[in-house]
Amino acid sequence: MLQSPFQRFFKWELLIGIPSRNTSKDKHQEVPTSEISLEFDTLQTEYEELMAITHLIEGICRRNHLRGIRRLEKLVNTVDGLESALQLKISKEEMVVVYPA
């Protein structure tokens, strides 16, 4: 049985002793302990489900982050290799000296 957030809020108003809007300010509605236990169990289950989802999302984000780092490392290595090859080519051209005839 799913409840809207407003229903939960009003139920908690009753649980903590806030007067109901339907009664006078002097009267408080009593909530049976079985309802409190049921509400606690429901909230605990919901919390555990949210924590499981949170851990799943954190794992996905971590994997994507690591994948991005690996791609960046690959790019840097490629650029570094191209730079080394270009420097080698330039240094070889500098070593060839052509004397005028």
Contacts in CASP RR format, 6 or more apart in sequence:
PFRMAT RR
TARGET T0000
AUTHOR 0000-0000-0000
METHOD contacts of the structure
MODEL  1
MLQSPFQRFFKWELLIGIPSRNTSKDKHQEVPTSEISLEFDTLQTEYEEL
MAITHLIEGICRRNHLRGIRRLEKLVNTVDGLESALQLKISKEEMVVVYP
A
3 11 0 8 1.000
8 39 0 8 1.000
11 31 0 8 1.000
11 35 0 8 1.000
11 39 0 8 1.000
12 39 0 8 1.000
13 20 0 8 1.000
14 20 0 8 1.000
14 28 0 8 1.000
14 29 0 8 1.000
14 31 0 8 1.000
15 31 0 8 1.000
15 36 0 8 1.000
15 39 0 8 1.000
17 28 0 8 1.000
19 25 0 8 1.000
19 26 0 8 1.000
19 27 0 8 1.000
19 28 0 8 1.000
20 27 0 8 1.000
20 28 0 8 1.000
20 29 0 8 1.000
23 29 0 8 1.000
END
